[in-house]
Amino acid sequence: VHFDLGFSSVPGLQGQVGFLLAVDEFTEKVFVRFILRKSDTFALLSELRAEMENHFANKIGEINSPSDDSRDDATQAHKLAGLRSDSSAENMDSAVSEWCKLAGIRHEFSAPYSQWQNGLAERLIGVCWNGSEATRKAAQAPPRYWPLSLLNFVWIRNQLPTITSDRSPDERWWNVTVPLADRLRRARVWGCKAFLHVDKSIRKKTDDKARACILVGHSSVTNG
């Protein structure tokens, strides 16, 4: 897993001062976690490790057999084996180093002033930030909305094929094949006008059936 940290001069809506962007080298799926304090790096890496390892863990009642070649690598149980980042003070924090040591995780650092050695994360953090800022400015949204535009840009990026594969990072992450039109079915222009349906159980007969809103992203925990 390659990762890098990015910081904003303007705090986000919930006080975010920056973000951690991580890339799974196998699937090329990008993850974003937001930073409230520079010391959050260790906690965010722990959270990502748990999410990734749980994702690839065996399902209940399932058995992985080393001799079973019919299964794709993406369906096998995996453990986080290595990290790559630059050699900034946050990434070389003693808590991160001790955590890697105890978990058997190899943490590789790029040499000073040699960001190209962590090229995958360095390149993507620039692409995602610039793309999300273009999106936010096109919608004329205030600067404090940058976390929402960043999440939306990363979501779109994870639905699209990459240079190395005709399948999107999300398809490889879930080990499925989904037509592009279906993957982008929920995609809309960030900042466009949207309408929220008001259920009849919470409105009066003369109330509006919908509320005018602004689209600022897609929920990762609800279908809508």
Buried (B, 14 or more C-beta within 10 A) or exposed (E): BBBBBBEBEEBBEEEBBBBBBBBBEBBBBBBBBBBBEBEBBBBBBBBBBEEBEEBBBEEEEEEEEEEEEEEEEBBBEBEBEEBBBBBBEBBBBEEBEEBBEEEEBEBEBBEEEEBEBBEBBBBBBEBBBEBBBEBBEEBEBEEBBBBBBBBBBBBBBBBEBBEEEEBBBBBBBBBEEBEEEEBBEEEEEBBEEEEEEEEEEEEEEEEEEEEEEEBBBBEEEEEE
